[in-house]
Amino acid sequence: MRPTFLLLACAAFPALAGALQYPQTERGDVIDDYFGTKVADPYRWLEDTDSKETARWVEAQNRVTLPFLKSLPTRDAYQKRLTELWSYERYGVPYRKAGALFYTRNDGLQNQSVLYVQDVGASAPRVLLDPNTLSKDGTVALTQWDVSPDGKSMVYGLAAAGSDWNEFRVLDVASGKPLADSLTRIKFSGTSWTKDSKGFFYSRYPDAPKDAKAKDPTFDELANMKVYYHRVGTPQADDAMIYQRPDQPKWSVNAQVSDDGQFLFVQTGSGTDNRNALHYAFLGDPKNPKLDAKIVALVDRIEWQLQPIGNEDSVVYLLTTHKAPKKRIVAVDLRSPDIKHWVPVVPESDEVIENALVAGKQFVVLAMKDASHRLHRYAFNGTPKSDLPMPGLGSVTNTPAEGLFLSGDPASNELFYSYTDFAHPPQNQRCDLASGKCEAFQQVKLAFHPDDYTTEQVFFRSKDGTRVPMFISYKKGFDKKKGARPTLLYGYGGFDYAQVPNFGRTELSIPALAWMEQGGLYAVANLRGGGEYGEAWHKAGTKERKQNVFDDFITAGEYLVKQGYTTKAQLAVHGRSNGGLLVGAVVNQRPDLFAAGVADVGVMDMLRFHKFTIGYAWVDDYGSSDDKKGFGYLSKYSPYHNVKPGTKYPAVLVTTADHDDRVVPGHSFKYIAALQAAQAGDKPVLIRVDVKSGHGPGKPTSKLIEEVADRLAFITEFTKSPSVQ
């Protein structure tokens, strides 16, 4: 089969979709048999994203989409204003090691944030690593970094063109120069130094045989992850293999050294679930650790979350869901580690514990109630101390490269965290754990006034009566009694990931601000499947219960209409990744409810998602079509398989990227091909394919601004939003 395209070119691309002609995508004759049910997959050929035919199809689609988006009357004004809003100084959460202070900073429009260090006794910081110098187009990103205990070396990760694959390098902190060390075959791995600062633990996949796919089509490059120890200054080939699970080739393994350097903890997980097995080894003298120490099981089965957060000699403190779906902290003496001897320290409550650490010889606990954060403190015996202050109804945010929610040291009273909400960008806070007081650190200067905006939290009843929260933000002065407004509704609903008030994700927050500036409302629904209320809330939106997520989102839209915030003609929905799946599903199920939908990098083929890259790990949340029961519920909502010809769909913009190796672009390709063939209405259904980009992390600022300007202009055009001034 050789696909062909028929494209009827237009002299101009006015906002009316009736002027558009889509590339006519050839339909194949692929039919799969699922337990006796025949399922057609006419666009299977688009899964081959490396083929010349698919490349031509992408070019044909972009020749329709990009000029159309550029022609929208608000597009240029949005790009100008987004550039102004994006241009504010941003800091990552500070991290102190050996007395020096490390943090990232972006002057506003830099494609990638720059890593700085302020040395002990220095009056000013210096640039340690600037990833903007590593590529001409800003597509090489600093993904993570970890400084050695003595502060002299730093391991860091680099990723190109948005890929999840990383190369780990080592930097000499004093000179700022990279060493010869280069580690590859790394994806989804952390790092952890031994206390002698001579090397670190990390995880990697085996080397792929040359032309592995050509020689063996079944070769899996994401199998048999192993923990290794790398000694600085030696080749990767000499790294010592520390731990592996050949009996479970799809399991992930990651290692962590205890704060005092005595113990190595190995967490083993299956899929994306937070549950894990936990093993440990006694490394002995931290200044001369035994890398061949025997690794033994603390808990060998994957049943609960088991996260070491600190230790006092042989007593390790675990954040766990054991007997606590909303989590608690327990003390485990490794001299007598049987589970019956575990001692509760911080009990489970009606709040979900998201994270915790030991700092200043106490527990600092990040808890969540009704989708906003609190910071509690406890003594080691569990006695509550005063809460740390937070500036408002918001959240503690993390910085992707640092991976930190809270930054502190067991022996120091200094703690850093970053506060944000829907109108306030992340602002670092520096806390004194002795006094319990916090103050703003590295003050952020803005090109707008956050106090011009307000957020209200409402609760609505979903289809089955479940009480669901939602945040609604807007510019002060809005009164729904005076008329409805165009509204952008965002959702996710999966993988135990809570949607808290957060300006920190610039690809979502700055667009929301630009939208609200023009009078629009921005709503975020806290759907089941997320982590807002603990394990039960998460499980209520998984597998055969996934329809609950779609019902919650649909009901959120209906609530906004019924309560007078907006109308169906002014309501748009947006989601990314799992949220892209959400948008695809609800647009299929209720095309009458929404005026527009934007689905970014979505999982659209629910019958085959587990066959690509890391998709197998999502079976924990979604289930699998390899199972008869799984096929039954997945086939009912899979966006690609539930597009109905002859339906009048709202305006739909699908976005993806050619280097997305997490949610492969074939999902979006197949879905939009089906939607274009089925559309009976006069609204456009388009796909925007970005080049040299991935799933999102590390995307250059310039690319983000272009993508967001397109998105907002599209939504504005089809929700009758006020024109951008």
C-alpha positions as CSV (number, residue, x, y, z in Angstrom):
1,M,0.0,0.0,0.0
2,R,1.3,3.4,-0.9
3,P,-0.7,6.3,0.6
4,T,-1.7,9.1,-1.7
5,F,-3.0,12.6,-0.8
6,L,-5.4,14.9,-2.6
7,L,-5.1,18.5,-1.3
8,L,-7.4,21.2,-2.7
9,A,-5.4,24.3,-2.0
10,C,-7.2,27.5,-1.1
11,A,-6.0,31.0,-2.1
12,A,-6.5,32.2,1.5
13,F,-7.3,30.6,4.8
14,P,-10.1,32.6,6.4
15,A,-11.3,31.7,9.9
16,L,-14.3,29.9,8.4
17,A,-13.6,26.2,8.3
18,G,-15.8,25.8,5.2
19,A,-12.9,27.1,3.2
20,L,-10.6,24.3,4.3
21,Q,-9.9,21.1,2.4
22,Y,-8.0,18.3,4.3
23,P,-5.5,15.9,2.8
24,Q,-7.5,12.8,1.9
25,T,-5.8,10.1,3.9
26,E,-5.8,6.6,2.3
27,R,-7.6,3.9,4.3
28,G,-5.9,0.6,4.7
29,D,-7.6,-2.8,5.1
30,V,-6.1,-3.8,8.5
31,I,-8.6,-5.6,10.7
32,D,-7.7,-7.0,14.1
33,D,-9.5,-9.7,16.0
34,Y,-10.0,-9.1,19.7
35,F,-11.6,-12.1,21.3
36,G,-13.9,-12.7,18.3
37,T,-14.6,-9.0,17.7
38,K,-13.3,-7.6,14.4
39,V,-11.9,-4.1,14.8
40,A,-10.8,-2.1,11.7
41,D,-7.6,0.0,11.9
42,P,-7.6,1.8,8.5
43,Y,-4.8,4.2,9.4
44,R,-2.4,1.7,10.9
45,W,0.2,2.8,8.3
46,L,0.5,6.2,10.1
47,E,2.1,4.4,13.1
48,D,5.3,4.1,11.1
49,T,6.4,7.6,11.9
50,D,9.8,7.1,10.2
51,S,8.3,6.2,6.7
52,K,8.5,8.6,3.8
53,E,4.7,8.2,3.3
54,T,4.0,9.4,6.8
55,A,6.4,12.3,6.4
56,R,4.6,13.4,3.3
57,W,1.3,13.1,5.2
58,V,2.6,15.3,8.0
59,E,3.8,17.9,5.5
60,A,0.4,17.9,3.8
61,Q,-1.4,18.4,7.1
62,N,0.9,21.2,8.3
63,R,0.4,22.9,4.9
64,V,-3.3,23.2,5.8
65,T,-3.0,23.8,9.6
66,L,-0.1,26.3,9.9
67,P,-1.4,28.9,7.4
68,F,-4.9,28.6,8.8
69,L,-3.6,29.3,12.4
70,K,-1.4,32.1,11.2
71,S,-4.4,33.7,9.5
72,L,-6.5,33.9,12.7
73,P,-7.1,37.5,13.6
74,T,-5.9,37.3,17.2
75,R,-2.9,35.1,16.6
76,D,-0.2,37.8,16.2
77,A,-1.5,39.9,19.1
78,Y,-1.4,36.8,21.3
79,Q,2.1,36.0,20.3
80,K,3.2,39.6,21.1
81,R,1.4,39.5,24.5
82,L,2.7,36.0,25.4
83,T,6.2,37.1,24.7
84,E,5.8,40.0,27.1
85,L,4.2,37.8,29.8
86,W,6.8,35.1,29.4
87,S,9.6,37.7,29.9
88,Y,9.9,37.5,33.6
89,E,12.8,36.3,35.7
90,R,12.2,32.7,36.9
91,Y,14.1,30.7,39.5
92,G,14.3,27.1,40.3
93,V,14.1,25.8,43.9
94,P,17.5,26.5,45.5
95,Y,19.6,23.5,46.6
96,R,22.5,23.8,49.0
97,K,25.4,21.4,48.9
98,A,28.7,21.8,50.8
99,G,27.7,25.3,51.7
100,A,27.3,26.5,48.1
101,L,23.9,27.4,46.7
102,F,22.8,25.9,43.3
103,Y,19.7,27.0,41.4
104,T,18.4,27.6,37.9
105,R,17.5,31.0,36.5
106,N,15.8,32.1,33.3
107,D,15.8,35.8,32.3
108,G,12.4,35.3,30.8
109,L,12.9,34.4,27.1
110,Q,15.9,32.1,27.2
111,N,15.0,28.8,25.5
112,Q,16.5,26.9,28.5
113,S,17.1,27.9,32.1
114,V,20.7,28.4,33.1
115,L,22.2,26.7,36.1
116,Y,24.0,29.0,38.6
117,V,26.1,28.4,41.7
118,Q,26.9,30.9,44.5
119,D,30.1,29.6,46.1
120,V,30.7,29.8,49.8
121,G,31.8,33.4,50.7
122,A,31.0,34.7,47.2
123,S,29.1,37.9,46.9
124,A,27.4,36.9,43.6
125,P,26.5,33.7,41.7
126,R,28.3,32.5,38.6
127,V,27.1,30.5,35.6
128,L,27.8,26.8,36.1
129,L,26.1,25.3,33.0
130,D,24.2,27.1,30.2
131,P,22.3,24.6,28.0
132,N,21.5,27.4,25.5
133,T,25.1,27.1,24.3
134,L,24.7,23.4,23.5
135,S,22.6,23.8,20.4
136,K,21.8,26.6,18.0
137,D,18.1,26.2,18.2
138,G,17.8,25.7,22.0
139,T,16.5,22.1,21.7
140,V,19.1,20.5,24.1
141,A,17.7,20.6,27.6
142,L,19.2,20.2,31.1
143,T,16.9,17.5,32.5
144,Q,18.4,16.9,35.9
145,W,21.5,17.5,38.0
146,D,22.9,16.3,41.3
147,V,25.9,17.7,43.1
148,S,28.4,15.4,45.0
149,P,28.4,15.7,48.8
150,D,31.8,17.5,48.8
151,G,30.4,20.0,46.3
152,K,33.2,19.4,43.8
153,S,31.5,17.4,41.1
154,M,28.1,17.4,39.5
155,V,26.3,14.7,37.4
156,Y,23.8,16.1,35.0
157,G,21.4,14.9,32.3
158,L,21.0,16.2,28.8
159,A,18.2,15.5,26.3
160,A,17.9,16.5,22.7
161,A,14.8,17.5,20.7
162,G,12.4,16.7,23.6
163,S,13.4,13.0,23.8
164,D,13.1,11.1,27.1
165,W,16.5,9.5,26.4
166,N,19.2,11.2,28.4
167,E,23.0,11.3,28.3
168,F,24.6,11.8,31.8
169,R,27.7,13.9,32.0
170,V,29.9,15.0,34.9
171,L,31.1,18.5,35.6
172,D,33.9,19.9,37.6
173,V,32.1,22.5,39.8
174,A,35.2,24.7,40.4
175,S,36.1,25.2,36.8
176,G,32.6,24.7,35.3
177,K,34.2,22.3,32.7
178,P,32.7,18.9,31.7
179,L,34.8,15.8,32.4
180,A,35.2,13.0,29.9
181,D,32.5,10.9,31.6
182,S,29.6,10.1,29.2
183,L,26.8,7.7,30.2
184,T,24.1,6.6,27.7
185,R,21.1,4.3,27.4
186,I,19.4,6.2,30.2
187,K,15.7,6.9,30.5
188,F,13.6,7.6,33.7
189,S,16.6,7.3,36.0
190,G,17.7,9.3,39.0
191,T,21.2,9.6,40.5
192,S,22.5,9.2,44.0
193,W,26.1,9.9,45.1
194,T,28.0,7.8,47.7
195,K,29.2,10.0,50.6
196,D,32.8,9.7,49.5
197,S,31.9,11.7,46.4
198,K,33.8,9.3,44.2
199,G,30.8,8.1,42.2
200,F,27.0,7.6,42.0
201,F,24.3,5.1,41.4
202,Y,22.1,5.4,38.4
203,S,19.9,3.1,36.2
204,R,20.2,2.3,32.5
205,Y,19.0,-0.1,29.8
206,P,21.3,-2.6,28.1
207,D,23.0,-1.5,24.9
208,A,21.1,-2.2,21.8
209,P,22.7,-4.6,19.3
210,K,23.6,-2.9,16.1
211,D,20.6,-2.8,13.8
212,A,18.6,-4.6,16.5
213,K,15.2,-3.9,14.9
214,A,16.3,-5.1,11.5
215,K,17.7,-8.3,12.9
216,D,14.9,-8.9,15.5
217,P,11.6,-6.9,15.1
218,T,10.6,-8.0,18.6
219,F,13.7,-6.4,20.2
220,D,12.6,-4.2,23.1
221,E,14.9,-1.3,24.0
222,L,12.9,-0.6,27.2
223,A,13.5,-3.9,29.0
224,N,15.9,-5.1,31.6
225,M,16.6,-1.9,33.4
226,K,19.6,-2.3,35.9
227,V,21.2,-0.2,38.6
228,Y,24.9,0.6,38.1
229,Y,27.5,2.4,40.0
230,H,29.7,4.9,38.1
231,R,33.0,6.0,39.5
232,V,33.9,9.4,38.2
233,G,36.7,9.4,35.7
234,T,36.2,5.9,34.4
235,P,34.5,4.7,31.2
236,Q,30.8,3.5,31.4
237,A,31.9,0.0,30.3
238,D,33.7,-0.3,33.7
239,D,30.6,0.6,35.7
240,A,29.6,-2.0,38.3
241,M,26.2,-3.6,37.9
242,I,24.5,-3.4,41.4
243,Y,21.0,-4.7,41.0
244,Q,18.8,-6.3,38.3
245,R,15.5,-8.2,38.0
246,P,15.8,-10.5,35.0
247,D,12.7,-12.3,36.2
248,Q,10.7,-9.0,35.6
249,P,12.3,-7.3,32.5
250,K,9.6,-4.6,32.4
251,W,10.1,-3.4,36.0
252,S,11.9,-0.2,36.8
253,V,14.7,0.0,39.3
254,N,16.2,3.1,41.0
255,A,18.7,3.4,43.8
256,Q,19.0,6.0,46.6
257,V,21.8,6.4,49.2
258,S,20.6,7.3,52.7
259,D,21.4,10.8,54.0
260,D,24.1,9.5,56.3
261,G,25.6,7.3,53.6
262,Q,25.2,4.0,55.5
263,F,22.5,2.4,53.4
264,L,21.5,1.9,49.8
265,F,17.8,1.6,49.1
266,V,16.6,0.1,45.8
267,Q,13.0,0.9,44.8
268,T,11.5,-1.5,42.2
269,G,8.3,-0.5,40.4
270,S,5.9,-1.9,37.9
271,G,4.4,0.6,35.5
272,T,3.4,4.1,36.6
273,D,1.8,3.1,39.9
274,N,3.4,4.7,43.0
275,R,3.6,1.3,44.6
276,N,7.0,-0.4,44.8
277,A,9.1,-3.1,46.4
278,L,11.9,-2.0,48.6
279,H,15.4,-3.6,49.0
280,Y,18.4,-2.3,50.9
281,A,22.1,-2.9,51.5
282,F,24.4,-1.8,54.3
283,L,27.2,0.1,52.7
284,G,29.2,0.4,55.9
285,D,31.6,3.2,56.4
286,P,30.3,6.1,54.3
287,K,33.9,7.2,53.5
288,N,34.6,3.7,52.1
289,P,31.3,2.2,51.0
290,K,31.1,-1.5,50.1
291,L,29.7,-1.6,46.6
292,D,29.4,-5.4,46.8
293,A,27.3,-5.3,49.9
294,K,24.4,-7.8,49.8
295,I,21.1,-6.4,48.8
296,V,18.2,-7.8,50.8
297,A,14.4,-7.4,50.7
298,L,12.6,-5.1,53.1
299,V,9.3,-5.7,51.2
300,D,9.7,-7.9,48.2
301,R,6.2,-7.5,46.8
302,I,4.7,-4.5,45.0
303,E,1.7,-3.6,47.2
304,W,2.3,-0.2,48.8
305,Q,4.3,2.9,48.2
306,L,7.5,2.7,50.2
307,Q,9.6,5.9,50.0
308,P,12.6,6.3,52.3
309,I,12.7,10.0,53.4
310,G,15.5,9.8,56.1
311,N,17.1,7.8,58.8
312,E,18.7,7.9,62.2
313,D,21.4,5.2,62.2
314,S,19.5,1.9,61.7
315,V,16.0,3.4,61.9
316,V,14.7,4.4,58.4
317,Y,11.6,6.6,58.0
318,L,9.2,5.6,55.2
319,L,6.4,7.5,53.6
320,T,4.0,4.7,52.8
321,T,0.5,3.7,51.9
322,H,0.7,0.6,54.0
323,K,-2.5,0.7,56.1
324,A,-2.9,4.3,54.9
325,P,-4.4,5.0,51.5
326,K,-3.7,8.8,52.1
327,K,-0.2,7.9,53.4
328,R,1.6,8.0,56.7
329,I,5.2,8.0,58.0
330,V,6.5,4.9,59.8
331,A,9.8,4.1,61.5
332,V,11.5,0.8,60.6
333,D,14.5,-0.5,62.5
334,L,16.6,-2.4,60.0
335,R,17.9,-4.6,62.8
336,S,14.3,-5.9,63.1
337,P,12.7,-5.0,59.8
338,D,9.7,-7.3,59.8
339,I,6.5,-5.4,59.0
340,K,4.9,-6.3,62.3
341,H,7.6,-4.2,64.0
342,W,6.9,-1.0,62.0
343,V,6.1,1.9,64.2
344,P,3.6,4.7,63.1
345,V,5.1,8.2,63.5
346,V,3.0,10.6,61.5
347,P,-0.5,9.0,61.2
348,E,-2.8,9.1,58.2
349,S,-5.4,11.9,58.3
350,D,-8.1,13.3,56.0
351,E,-5.3,15.1,54.1
352,V,-3.2,13.4,51.5
353,I,0.5,13.4,52.1
354,E,2.2,14.3,48.8
355,N,5.8,14.4,49.9
356,A,7.9,14.6,53.0
357,L,11.5,15.0,54.0
358,V,13.7,15.2,57.1
359,A,15.2,18.7,57.5
360,G,16.4,20.4,60.7
361,K,16.0,17.2,62.6
362,Q,12.3,17.1,62.0
363,F,9.7,16.0,59.4
364,V,8.4,18.6,57.0
365,V,5.3,17.2,55.4
366,L,3.6,18.5,52.2
367,A,-0.1,17.7,52.5
368,M,-3.1,18.4,50.3
369,K,-6.6,19.2,51.2
370,D,-9.3,19.8,48.6
371,A,-6.5,20.1,45.9
372,S,-4.4,22.8,47.7
373,H,-1.3,22.4,49.8
374,R,-0.3,22.8,53.4
375,L,3.1,22.5,55.0
376,H,3.1,20.6,58.4
377,R,5.9,19.8,60.7
378,Y,6.4,17.0,63.2
379,A,9.1,16.0,65.7
380,F,10.7,12.6,65.2
381,N,8.3,11.2,67.9
382,G,5.3,12.4,65.9
383,T,4.5,15.4,68.0
384,P,3.0,18.2,65.8
385,K,4.9,21.5,65.5
386,S,3.6,24.7,64.0
387,D,2.8,24.7,60.3
388,L,5.1,26.6,57.9
389,P,3.2,29.6,56.5
390,M,2.1,29.7,52.8
391,P,1.1,33.0,51.1
392,G,-2.4,31.8,50.0
393,L,-4.6,29.1,48.5
394,G,-2.0,27.6,46.3
395,S,0.6,24.9,46.0
396,V,4.2,24.0,46.5
397,T,5.6,23.5,43.0
398,N,8.6,21.6,41.7
399,T,11.2,22.5,39.1
400,P,11.7,19.8,36.4
401,A,15.5,19.7,36.4
402,E,15.8,19.7,40.2
403,G,12.9,17.4,40.8
404,L,12.4,19.1,44.1
405,F,9.2,19.9,46.0
406,L,11.1,20.7,49.3
407,S,14.8,21.4,49.5
408,G,16.5,20.9,52.9
409,D,19.2,19.0,54.8
410,P,18.7,16.8,57.9
411,A,21.3,18.8,59.9
412,S,20.2,22.3,58.7
413,N,17.4,24.6,59.8
414,E,17.3,26.1,56.3
415,L,14.4,25.0,54.0
416,F,13.5,26.2,50.6
417,Y,10.2,25.7,48.7
418,S,8.4,27.5,45.9
419,Y,4.8,28.8,46.2
420,T,2.5,29.4,43.3
421,D,-1.2,29.7,42.5
422,F,-3.2,30.4,39.4
423,A,-2.2,34.1,39.2
424,H,1.1,34.1,41.1
425,P,4.2,32.6,39.4
426,P,6.5,30.4,41.5
427,Q,8.1,32.5,44.2
428,N,10.9,30.8,46.3
429,Q,10.4,30.9,50.0
430,R,13.3,30.5,52.5
431,C,12.2,29.1,55.9
432,D,14.0,29.0,59.3
433,L,12.9,25.7,60.8
434,A,14.0,26.8,64.3
435,S,11.6,29.8,64.3
436,G,9.0,28.4,61.8
437,K,9.2,31.6,59.8
438,C,9.4,32.0,56.0
439,E,10.2,34.9,53.7
440,A,10.4,35.4,50.0
441,F,13.7,34.6,48.4
442,Q,14.9,35.7,45.0
443,Q,12.0,38.1,44.5
444,V,10.2,37.6,41.1
445,K,9.5,40.8,39.1
446,L,6.4,40.6,36.8
447,A,4.9,42.3,33.7
448,F,1.4,42.1,35.2
449,H,-0.4,42.5,38.4
450,P,-1.4,39.1,40.0
451,D,-3.8,40.8,42.4
452,D,-6.0,41.8,39.4
453,Y,-7.1,38.1,39.3
454,T,-9.1,35.9,41.7
455,T,-9.8,32.2,42.1
456,E,-12.8,30.6,43.5
457,Q,-13.2,26.9,44.4
458,V,-16.6,25.3,43.7
459,F,-17.9,21.7,44.1
460,F,-20.3,19.9,41.9
461,R,-21.9,16.5,41.8
462,S,-20.8,14.2,39.0
463,K,-23.1,11.8,37.1
464,D,-22.9,9.2,39.9
465,G,-23.3,11.8,42.7
466,T,-19.6,12.0,43.6
467,R,-18.5,15.5,44.9
468,V,-15.8,16.9,42.6
469,P,-13.9,20.2,43.2
470,M,-13.1,22.7,40.5
471,F,-11.1,26.0,40.5
472,I,-12.4,28.9,38.4
473,S,-10.1,31.9,37.9
474,Y,-10.8,35.2,36.2
475,K,-10.0,38.9,36.2
476,K,-11.7,40.8,39.0
477,G,-14.9,42.4,38.0
478,F,-16.5,39.4,36.4
479,D,-20.1,39.0,37.5
480,K,-22.0,36.1,35.9
481,K,-25.2,37.9,36.5
482,K,-24.1,40.4,33.9
483,G,-23.5,37.7,31.2
484,A,-21.5,34.6,30.5
485,R,-17.9,34.6,29.4
486,P,-15.8,32.4,27.1
487,T,-14.4,29.7,29.3
488,L,-11.4,27.4,28.9
489,L,-11.8,24.2,30.9
490,Y,-8.7,22.1,31.6
491,G,-8.4,18.6,33.0
492,Y,-6.2,15.6,33.4
493,G,-7.6,12.9,35.6
494,G,-5.0,10.1,35.7
495,F,-1.9,8.5,37.1
496,D,-2.5,9.8,40.7
497,Y,-1.5,13.3,39.5
498,A,-3.3,16.1,41.3
499,Q,-4.2,19.4,39.6
500,V,-3.3,22.0,42.2
501,P,-3.3,25.8,41.8
502,N,-0.1,26.2,39.9
503,F,1.4,29.0,37.7
504,G,4.6,27.1,37.5
505,R,3.9,25.1,34.4
506,T,4.4,28.0,31.9
507,E,2.9,26.1,29.0
508,L,-0.4,26.2,30.8
509,S,-0.3,29.1,33.3
510,I,0.9,32.0,31.1
511,P,-1.6,31.0,28.4
512,A,-4.3,31.0,31.1
513,L,-3.3,34.5,32.1
514,A,-3.3,35.8,28.5
515,W,-6.8,34.3,28.2
516,M,-8.0,35.9,31.4
517,E,-6.6,39.3,30.5
518,Q,-9.1,39.3,27.6
519,G,-12.0,38.5,29.8
520,G,-12.0,34.8,29.6
521,L,-12.5,32.4,32.5
522,Y,-10.1,29.6,33.2
523,A,-11.4,26.5,35.0
524,V,-9.5,23.4,36.3
525,A,-11.5,20.4,37.3
526,N,-10.0,18.0,39.8
527,L,-11.2,14.8,38.2
528,R,-11.1,11.2,39.6
529,G,-8.0,9.3,38.5
530,G,-5.9,12.1,40.0
531,G,-4.3,12.2,43.4
532,E,-6.4,14.9,45.0
533,Y,-8.0,12.6,47.6
534,G,-5.6,9.7,47.8
535,E,-5.5,6.2,46.5
536,A,-9.3,5.6,46.4
537,W,-9.8,8.8,44.3
538,H,-7.1,7.6,41.9
539,K,-8.4,4.1,41.5
540,A,-11.9,5.4,40.9
541,G,-10.6,6.8,37.6
542,T,-8.7,3.8,36.3
543,K,-9.3,0.8,34.1
544,E,-13.0,-0.2,34.0
545,R,-13.7,3.0,36.0
546,K,-12.1,5.4,33.5
547,Q,-15.5,6.5,32.3
548,N,-15.9,8.3,35.7
549,V,-13.1,10.7,34.6
550,F,-15.0,11.6,31.4
551,D,-18.3,11.9,33.3
552,D,-16.6,14.2,35.8
553,F,-15.2,16.4,33.0
554,I,-18.5,16.5,31.1
555,T,-20.4,17.4,34.3
556,A,-17.8,20.1,35.0
557,G,-18.7,21.7,31.6
558,E,-22.4,21.3,32.3
559,Y,-22.0,23.0,35.7
560,L,-20.2,26.0,34.1
561,V,-23.1,26.4,31.7
562,K,-25.9,25.8,34.2
563,Q,-24.4,28.2,36.7
564,G,-24.1,31.0,34.1
565,Y,-20.4,31.2,33.9
566,T,-20.4,30.4,30.2
567,T,-22.5,28.9,27.3
568,K,-22.0,25.9,25.1
569,A,-21.0,28.2,22.3
570,Q,-18.3,29.7,24.5
571,L,-16.9,26.6,26.2
572,A,-13.6,25.1,25.1
573,V,-11.7,22.1,26.6
574,H,-8.0,21.5,26.8
575,G,-5.8,18.6,28.0
576,R,-2.3,17.2,27.5
577,S,-1.1,13.6,27.3
578,N,-3.6,11.7,29.4
579,G,-5.5,14.9,29.3
580,G,-5.4,14.7,25.5
581,L,-7.1,11.4,25.7
582,L,-9.7,13.1,28.0
583,V,-10.4,15.7,25.4
584,G,-10.7,13.2,22.6
585,A,-13.1,11.0,24.6
586,V,-15.4,13.8,25.8
587,V,-15.6,15.5,22.3
588,N,-16.7,12.1,21.0
589,Q,-19.2,11.6,23.7
590,R,-20.6,15.1,23.9
591,P,-19.8,17.0,20.7
592,D,-22.8,19.3,21.4
593,L,-21.4,20.6,24.8
594,F,-18.2,22.2,23.5
595,A,-17.4,24.9,21.0
596,A,-13.7,23.8,20.7
597,G,-11.3,21.2,22.0
598,V,-7.5,21.2,22.0
599,A,-5.8,17.8,22.6
600,D,-2.0,18.0,23.1
601,V,0.1,14.8,22.7
602,G,-2.8,12.6,23.5
603,V,-3.2,8.9,24.0
604,M,-5.8,8.3,21.3
605,D,-5.5,4.6,20.4
606,M,-6.4,2.7,23.6
607,L,-6.2,-0.7,22.0
608,R,-2.6,-0.4,21.0
609,F,-1.0,2.2,23.3
610,H,0.9,-0.5,25.2
611,K,2.8,-1.6,22.1
612,F,4.9,1.6,21.8
613,T,7.9,2.8,23.8
614,I,6.9,3.2,27.5
615,G,3.2,2.7,26.9
616,Y,3.3,-0.8,28.6
617,A,3.8,1.1,31.9
618,W,0.4,2.7,31.6
619,V,-1.4,-0.6,31.8
620,D,-1.6,0.1,35.6
621,D,-4.0,3.0,34.9
622,Y,-5.7,2.0,31.7
623,G,-5.7,-1.8,31.6
624,S,-4.9,-3.6,28.3
625,S,-6.7,-4.8,25.2
626,D,-4.7,-8.0,25.5
627,D,-7.1,-8.9,28.3
628,K,-10.7,-9.6,27.3
629,K,-12.2,-7.5,30.0
630,G,-9.7,-4.7,29.2
631,F,-10.7,-4.8,25.6
632,G,-14.3,-4.5,26.6
633,Y,-14.0,-1.2,28.4
634,L,-11.2,0.3,26.4
635,S,-13.0,-0.1,23.1
636,K,-16.0,1.8,24.4
637,Y,-14.1,5.1,24.9
638,S,-10.9,4.9,22.8
639,P,-10.9,8.2,20.9
640,Y,-9.7,6.8,17.6
641,H,-12.2,4.0,17.6
642,N,-15.2,6.0,18.7
643,V,-15.2,8.7,16.0
644,K,-18.6,8.5,14.3
645,P,-19.0,9.5,10.7
646,G,-21.7,12.1,10.0
647,T,-21.3,13.8,13.4
648,K,-21.0,17.5,13.7
649,Y,-17.9,17.9,15.9
650,P,-16.8,21.1,17.5
651,A,-13.6,22.8,16.3
652,V,-10.7,20.5,17.2
653,L,-7.0,21.2,17.2
654,V,-4.7,18.2,17.9
655,T,-1.0,18.9,18.6
656,T,1.9,16.5,18.6
657,A,5.7,16.4,17.9
658,D,7.8,14.4,15.7
659,H,10.2,13.4,18.5
660,D,7.7,12.4,21.1
661,D,9.0,9.1,22.3
662,R,6.6,8.9,25.3
663,V,3.2,9.3,23.6
664,V,4.2,8.5,20.0
665,P,2.7,10.9,17.4
666,G,1.0,8.0,15.6
667,H,-1.8,8.3,18.2
668,S,-2.6,11.8,17.0
669,F,-2.1,11.0,13.4
670,K,-4.6,8.2,13.4
671,Y,-7.2,10.1,15.4
672,I,-7.2,13.2,13.3
673,A,-7.3,11.2,10.1
674,A,-10.5,9.5,11.4
675,L,-11.9,12.8,12.6
676,Q,-11.3,14.6,9.3
677,A,-13.0,11.8,7.5
678,A,-16.0,11.8,9.9
679,Q,-16.6,15.6,10.3
680,A,-20.1,16.6,9.1
681,G,-20.0,20.1,10.6
682,D,-18.4,23.3,9.4
683,K,-15.8,23.5,12.2
684,P,-12.2,22.7,11.5
685,V,-10.5,19.6,12.8
686,L,-6.8,20.1,12.4
687,I,-3.4,18.7,13.5
688,R,-0.3,20.8,14.3
689,V,2.9,18.7,14.1
690,D,6.0,20.4,15.7
691,V,9.5,19.4,14.6
692,K,12.5,18.7,16.7
693,S,10.2,18.5,19.8
694,G,9.1,15.9,22.2
695,H,6.4,15.3,24.7
696,G,6.9,18.7,26.3
697,P,9.8,18.7,28.9
698,G,12.7,20.8,27.7
699,K,10.8,22.4,24.8
700,P,12.5,25.8,24.0
701,T,10.6,28.9,25.1
702,S,10.4,30.2,21.5
703,K,8.6,27.0,20.4
704,L,6.3,27.2,23.5
705,I,5.2,30.8,22.7
706,E,4.5,29.9,19.0
707,E,2.4,26.8,20.0
708,V,0.5,28.7,22.7
709,A,-0.3,31.6,20.4
710,D,-1.8,29.1,17.9
711,R,-3.8,27.4,20.6
712,L,-5.3,30.6,22.1
713,A,-6.1,32.1,18.7
714,F,-7.8,28.9,17.7
715,I,-9.9,28.8,20.9
716,T,-10.7,32.5,20.7
717,E,-11.9,32.1,17.1
718,F,-14.4,29.4,18.0
719,T,-15.6,30.5,21.5
720,K,-16.5,34.1,20.5
721,S,-13.9,35.3,22.9
722,P,-13.3,39.1,23.2
723,S,-10.7,40.2,20.6
724,V,-7.2,40.6,21.9
725,Q,-6.3,44.3,22.2
